Amino acid sequence: MNHLPPLMNALDKLIRSCGKNIIRDFNEIERLQSSVKNPSYFINKSLENLTKSIAENLPKIKPDLKVLKIDDESSEDCWIVSCVDSFINYSRGISEFMIMISHKEKQKVVNSILYNPLNDDTYYFSDGKGGFKNDFRLRVSEKKKLSDALISLSFNYKQTRNLIEFDIFSNLAVNTEINYRINNSIFYELSLLASGKIDGFILTDPNKSITDIFKFIIKEAGGMISNISYINTEILIISNKYVGKLIQEMIENKNENNK
């Protein structure tokens, strides 16, 4: 692709090559859903092989960089990898998940690639060059009213669902009649936001690596990101420039009422 820098083209070839086995394994997982066999060993082995394949091939692109997992944090130049960002979706034969690789340089993310092998959808983000899905430029939506918006809520990063999260989300979804969806794949939802298919995404207590990647990707897609605190919980709001401000005001008003 002519609009991609050489490093991104190399990542594209790598992630597609590594994703081929995931397609094969996913088809097997789908068949196992109606079987009495426990597919856990097969699923874990599939993800282990994917992790190994990515970790072995990334040094061929930049040998001097460490390969870190999404839960690791480092200020060094490195690769940040999320092999399959929703174990539950993958393990149940649900195709909404992403393989994600980001390149960090001089303490900031400068390249990210998201790949869904089942749909053969690839999302590219390169510093200062914007975001693309396959060959099409990505931009966030222009929805201005909460009544017209579709918001995504995610419980993926925190493995335990706590009452604070439910309080935040139920207030948004019920009291304001906002259209919403819940998915276990944070990068799948981020790809929808960058494509203008949803208008906002709310995540609680993300780590620094996730926050840095989200900030980079949404900036390249023309959106905004903000952090607010609610009952000692950090809330990350990723959105277009209109909806995010309205959501932030809503949560801040609820925060004031709880004092």
Phi, psi and omega per residue, in radians:
M1 nan 2.198 -2.991
N2 -1.174 -0.480 -3.068
H3 -1.441 -0.116 -3.089
L4 -1.680 2.447 3.045
P5 -1.192 2.817 -3.096
P6 -0.963 -0.692 -3.134
L7 -1.099 -0.687 -3.133
M8 -1.210 -0.626 3.054
N9 -1.093 -0.668 3.100
A10 -1.155 -0.719 3.093
L11 -1.128 -0.645 3.120
D12 -1.058 -0.811 3.135
K13 -1.122 -0.712 -3.129
L14 -1.136 -0.846 -3.026
I15 -1.220 -0.576 3.073
R16 -1.215 -0.702 3.128
S17 -1.122 -0.792 3.137
C18 -1.183 -0.505 -3.106
G19 -1.323 -0.252 -3.105
K20 -1.066 -0.728 3.134
N21 -1.206 -0.518 3.102
I22 -1.118 -0.675 3.103
I23 -1.061 -0.821 3.114
R24 -1.063 -0.821 -3.118
D25 -1.158 -0.658 -3.139
F26 -1.086 -0.716 3.109
N27 -1.070 -0.640 3.093
E28 -1.212 -0.705 3.125
I29 -1.088 -0.703 3.088
E30 -1.006 -0.732 -3.134
R31 -1.197 -0.518 -3.109
L32 -1.334 -0.237 -3.092
Q33 -1.058 -0.591 -3.120
S34 -1.743 0.239 -3.132
S35 -1.751 2.738 3.080
V36 -1.391 -0.201 3.135
K37 -1.220 2.514 3.067
N38 -1.495 2.035 -3.053
P39 -1.490 0.098 -2.995
S40 -0.996 -0.785 -3.115
Y41 -1.089 -0.779 -3.123
F42 -1.093 -0.758 -3.122
I43 -1.122 -0.823 -3.134
N44 -1.103 -0.669 3.118
K45 -1.167 -0.674 3.105
S46 -1.058 -0.810 -3.130
L47 -1.243 -0.595 3.076
E48 -1.094 -0.746 3.130
N49 -1.146 -0.685 3.107
L50 -1.115 -0.804 3.127
T51 -1.022 -0.783 -3.138
K52 -1.112 -0.743 -3.114
S53 -1.100 -0.779 3.128
I54 -1.146 -0.788 -3.104
A55 -1.109 -0.571 -3.140
E56 -1.371 -0.463 -3.053
N57 -1.668 -0.472 3.139
L58 -1.053 -0.689 3.111
P59 -1.094 -0.307 3.080
K60 -1.251 -0.398 3.112
I61 -1.503 -0.842 3.086
K62 -2.434 1.653 -3.036
P63 -1.086 -0.402 -3.039
D64 -1.479 -0.066 -3.063
L65 -1.740 2.411 3.003
K66 -1.270 2.720 3.058
V67 -1.925 1.982 -3.096
L68 -1.964 2.667 3.036
K69 -1.446 2.858 -3.075
I70 -1.078 -0.437 -3.139
D71 -1.492 -0.164 3.106
D72 -1.445 2.711 3.089
E73 -2.292 2.348 -3.134
S74 -2.701 2.531 3.067
S75 -1.601 -0.084 -3.125
E76 -1.350 2.828 2.955
D77 -1.115 2.351 -3.043
C78 -2.907 2.982 2.881
W79 -1.675 2.451 3.009
I80 -2.054 2.195 -3.001
V81 -2.184 2.340 2.936
S82 -2.144 1.825 -2.969
C83 -1.181 -0.870 2.967
V84 -2.442 2.019 -2.937
D85 -1.447 0.001 3.027
S86 -2.448 1.662 3.134
F87 -1.053 -0.720 -3.072
I88 -1.142 -0.738 3.113
N89 -1.108 -0.826 -3.138
Y90 -1.074 -0.771 -3.070
S91 -1.205 -0.370 3.132
R92 -1.774 0.181 3.117
G93 1.278 0.487 3.088
I94 -1.750 2.236 -2.951
S95 -1.418 0.037 -3.101
E96 -1.540 1.515 3.051
F97 -2.725 2.879 -3.116
M98 -2.338 2.564 2.839
I99 -1.684 2.268 -3.058
M100 -2.256 2.328 3.019
I101 -2.281 2.239 3.069
S102 -2.136 2.607 3.140
H103 -1.974 2.109 -3.125
K104 -1.875 2.283 -3.096
E105 -2.476 2.303 -3.133
K106 0.918 0.787 3.036
Q107 1.206 0.316 3.038
K108 -2.518 2.676 3.112
V109 -1.315 2.274 -3.100
V110 -2.137 -0.259 3.071
N111 -2.564 2.442 3.032
S112 -2.501 2.503 3.062
I113 -2.329 2.322 3.087
L114 -2.050 2.366 -3.094
Y115 -2.402 2.198 2.979
N116 -1.863 1.817 -3.043
P117 -1.183 -0.462 -3.110
L118 -1.224 -0.668 3.121
N119 -1.667 -0.106 -3.040
D120 0.950 0.748 3.094
D121 -1.818 2.213 3.120
T122 -2.138 2.306 3.138
Y123 -2.028 2.221 -3.073
Y124 -2.043 2.344 3.094
F125 -2.376 2.124 -3.116
S126 -2.279 2.408 -2.988
D127 -0.941 2.080 3.102
G128 1.410 -0.060 -3.098
K129 -1.927 -0.041 3.107
G130 1.513 -2.939 -3.141
G131 -2.113 2.585 -3.136
F132 -2.402 2.507 2.919
K133 -1.907 2.017 -3.002
N134 0.907 -1.918 -3.120
D135 -1.893 0.164 -3.035
F136 -1.919 2.386 -3.140
R137 -1.193 2.418 -3.127
L138 -1.767 2.431 3.003
R139 -2.523 2.548 3.069
V140 -1.193 2.922 -3.102
S141 -1.269 2.994 3.088
E142 -1.994 0.311 3.119
K143 -1.070 2.370 -3.055
K144 -1.991 -0.323 -3.073
K145 -1.926 2.443 3.093
L146 -1.098 -0.539 -3.130
S147 -1.176 -0.382 3.117
D148 -1.700 -0.127 -2.972
A149 -1.529 2.720 2.984
L150 -2.095 2.090 -3.066
I151 -1.945 2.433 3.076
S152 -1.783 2.389 3.097
L153 -2.040 2.359 -3.071
S154 -2.207 2.354 3.007
F155 -1.915 0.186 -2.952
N156 -1.156 -0.804 -2.984
Y157 -1.193 -0.734 3.101
K158 -1.547 2.094 -3.073
Q159 -1.270 -0.432 3.103
T160 -1.816 2.241 3.128
R161 -1.478 2.048 -3.078
N162 -1.854 2.937 -3.042
L163 -1.173 -0.503 3.130
I164 -1.130 -0.768 3.114
E165 -1.044 -0.809 -3.136
F166 -1.111 -0.617 3.124
D167 -1.134 -0.771 3.121
I168 -1.074 -0.894 -3.009
F169 -1.243 -0.667 3.141
S170 -1.181 -0.616 3.092
N171 -1.104 -0.753 3.132
L172 -1.181 -0.808 -2.987
A173 -1.367 -0.652 -3.035
V174 -1.626 -0.915 -3.021
N175 -1.218 -0.429 -3.100
T176 -1.944 -0.018 3.115
E177 0.996 0.673 3.091
I178 -1.382 2.440 3.004
N179 -1.277 2.304 -3.086
Y180 -2.515 2.833 3.049
R181 -2.416 2.690 3.112
I182 -2.165 2.265 3.141
N183 -2.443 2.638 -3.126
N184 -1.589 0.068 -3.105
S185 -1.966 1.871 -3.057
I186 -1.213 -0.630 -3.114
F187 -1.399 -0.460 3.011
Y188 -1.124 -0.773 3.119
E189 -1.154 -0.659 3.107
L190 -1.122 -0.627 3.102
S191 -1.155 -0.643 3.082
L192 -1.142 -0.695 3.130
L193 -1.147 -0.794 3.139
A194 -1.128 -0.422 -3.135
S195 -1.567 -0.066 -3.121
G196 1.410 0.212 -3.105
K197 -1.498 -0.465 2.931
I198 -2.198 2.924 -2.974
D199 -1.989 -0.216 3.125
G200 -2.813 2.736 -3.110
F201 -2.508 2.247 -3.103
I202 -2.052 2.236 -3.114
L203 -2.308 2.434 -3.135
T204 -1.896 2.443 3.062
D205 0.853 0.917 3.068
P206 -1.307 2.708 3.050
N207 -1.426 3.099 -3.041
K208 -1.163 -0.667 -3.131
S209 -1.080 -0.788 3.129
I210 -1.116 -0.786 3.140
T211 -1.050 -0.777 -3.125
D212 -1.102 -0.730 -3.139
I213 -1.175 -0.750 3.114
F214 -1.077 -0.750 3.140
K215 -1.058 -0.763 -3.119
F216 -1.138 -0.866 -3.068
I217 -1.120 -0.790 -3.072
I218 -1.240 -0.514 3.059
K219 -1.102 -0.773 -3.118
E220 -1.184 -0.407 3.125
A221 -1.645 0.044 3.069
G222 1.508 0.268 -3.133
G223 -1.757 -2.884 -3.123
M224 -2.387 2.826 3.113
I225 -2.459 2.487 3.118
S226 -2.506 2.643 3.104
N227 -2.016 2.323 3.001
I228 -2.393 2.812 3.141
S229 -1.916 2.393 3.131
Y230 -2.439 1.964 -3.118
I231 0.845 0.953 3.102
N232 1.089 0.358 3.087
T233 -2.043 2.268 3.086
E234 -1.421 2.256 3.128
I235 -2.012 2.229 3.090
L236 -1.809 2.137 3.117
I237 -1.957 2.029 3.135
I238 -2.006 2.267 -2.980
S239 -2.915 -3.120 2.892
N240 -1.321 3.060 -2.985
K241 -1.277 -0.218 -3.107
Y242 -1.697 -0.937 -3.008
V243 -1.149 -0.671 -3.103
G244 -1.042 -0.705 -3.141
K245 -1.133 -0.661 3.139
L246 -1.203 -0.699 3.108
I247 -1.143 -0.754 3.139
Q248 -1.064 -0.777 3.111
E249 -1.065 -0.688 -3.124
M250 -1.121 -0.774 -3.135
I251 -1.214 -0.692 3.129
E252 -1.123 -0.664 3.096
N253 -1.148 -0.682 3.108
K254 -1.179 -0.630 3.103
N255 -1.074 -0.746 3.124
E256 -1.109 -0.698 -3.113
N257 -1.184 -0.418 -3.121
N258 -1.475 -0.176 -3.109
K259 -1.346 nan nan
